[in-house]
Amino acid sequence: MVMVMRQVKYGLLFLLLLVFAAGCSDFFSASLAPWAARDPADLIPDVDAGNVWELVKLTEDDPDLSLELLKNIRGAAAGASPPDQAKLWAAGLTAAANASELGSAILRNLRGKDDLNADGIRSLINNALNDAGNLRAAAAVLEQILGTDPVTANPGFVNAASAGDLAMAAAILLAAEAKQSGLSNFIDSYMPDPGSLIYKLAAEAYGKPDVSGAIKDVIDGLNLI
């Protein structure tokens, strides 16, 4: 029974990451382009609500540039008006997804795998987490934007975000935690914690009017709340 439950959790985590990958843009490049082979921090111009989505699009193929853009969005949002903050936070989530490398890692490891069994799914998730080099750094900046206290977690972002956006944010943080603790240990020991940001995001996603049955099933199956 325990083995069956572990396989179910692996399958649900795979589904969550697969949905995350499908929501991301094209494959990210493995390294900076030759013209950009210098400090990514020097390549990002000043960010504001007017140009942020253009910058997200321009950097989406490079996780290092996306990570620097995410950091700049964090700084720009701190001093912006509430309407501009909402635009910056929404763009920041996409930048965080691009920076994490998670979407490209999942899609890359799926190539040529038409029929995955339980062992194959576990191996694919492990490989994807290992390949997502910027995942923990992107999650750390995202946490700074959202706030680590679930009671006071960025209400502007939470209220304006869709269920899918909240699930994507939770997926980034969840994957970063799995990468840090080790996938098998994470699957065996993860328990819902009302004091965690992942719990807050999952609970808010679950209660959104636009939440899909698939998102609810994953949240329930992984015991996120």
Residue pairs with C-beta under 8 A, 6 or more apart in sequence:
6 187
6 188
7 118
8 221
9 187
9 221
9 222
10 118
10 121
10 122
10 125
10 187
11 118
11 121
12 217
12 218
12 221
12 222
13 125
13 174
13 178
13 187
13 222
14 121
14 124
14 125
15 214
15 218
16 167
16 171
16 174
16 218
16 222
17 102
17 106
17 125
17 128
17 171
17 175
18 106
18 110
19 167
19 171
19 214
19 218
20 97
20 102
20 103
20 106
20 168
20 171
20 172
21 102
21 103
21 104
21 106
21 107
21 110
23 97
23 103
23 164
23 168
24 97
24 98
24 102
24 103
24 104
25 60
25 61
25 98
25 103
26 60
26 61
27 61
27 104
27 107
27 108
28 60
28 61
28 62
28 63
28 66
28 98
28 101
28 103
28 104
29 61
29 62
32 38
32 40
32 62
32 64
32 65
33 62
36 43
36 62
36 65
40 62
40 64
40 65
40 67
40 68
41 68
41 71
43 65
43 68
44 55
44 59
44 65
44 68
44 69
44 72
45 51
45 55
46 72
46 76
47 55
47 69
47 72
47 73
47 75
47 76
47 88
48 76
48 80
48 84
48 88
49 80
49 83
49 84
49 87
49 88
52 73
52 76
52 87
52 88
52 91
53 87
53 91
55 69
55 91
56 66
56 69
56 91
56 94
56 95
56 98
59 65
59 66
59 68
59 69
59 95
59 98
60 66
60 94
60 98
63 98
63 99
63 100
63 101
63 104
63 133
63 134
63 138
64 99
64 134
66 95
66 96
66 98
66 99
66 134
66 138
67 95
67 99
67 134
67 137
67 138
67 141
69 95
69 99
70 92
70 95
70 96
70 99
70 138
70 141
70 142
71 141
73 88
73 89
73 91
73 92
73 95
73 145
74 92
74 141
74 144
74 145
76 88
77 84
77 85
77 88
77 89
77 92
77 145
80 88
82 156
85 156
86 156
86 157
86 160
89 145
89 154
89 156
89 157
89 160
89 161
90 157
90 160
90 161
90 165
92 142
92 145
93 142
93 157
93 161
93 165
93 168
93 169
96 138
96 139
96 141
96 142
96 169
96 172
97 103
97 138
97 168
97 172
99 134
99 137
99 138
99 141
100 132
100 134
100 135
100 138
100 139
100 172
100 175
100 176
101 131
101 132
101 133
101 134
101 135
102 128
102 132
102 135
102 171
102 172
102 175
104 131
105 127
105 128
105 129
105 131
105 132
106 124
106 128
108 128
108 131
109 124
109 127
109 128
109 131
110 124
113 120
113 124
116 124
122 183
125 178
125 183
126 183
129 135
129 175
129 178
129 179
129 183
130 179
132 175
132 179
135 172
135 175
135 176
135 179
136 176
136 179
136 180
138 172
138 176
139 172
139 173
139 175
139 176
140 176
142 169
142 172
142 173
143 173
143 197
145 154
145 157
146 153
146 154
146 157
146 169
146 197
146 201
147 153
147 154
147 197
148 197
150 194
150 195
150 196
150 197
150 199
150 200
153 197
153 200
153 201
158 166
158 200
158 201
158 204
161 169
161 204
162 208
162 210
163 205
163 206
163 208
163 210
163 211
163 212
163 215
164 205
164 210
164 212
164 215
166 201
166 202
166 204
166 205
166 208
167 201
167 202
167 205
167 215
167 218
167 219
169 201
170 198
170 201
170 202
170 205
170 224
173 197
173 198
173 201
174 198
174 222
174 224
177 186
177 190
177 198
178 186
178 187
181 189
190 222
190 223
191 223
192 199
192 223
192 224
192 225
193 199
198 224
199 224
199 225
202 219
202 224
202 225
203 225
205 211
205 215
205 219
206 215
206 216
206 219
206 225
218 224
219 225
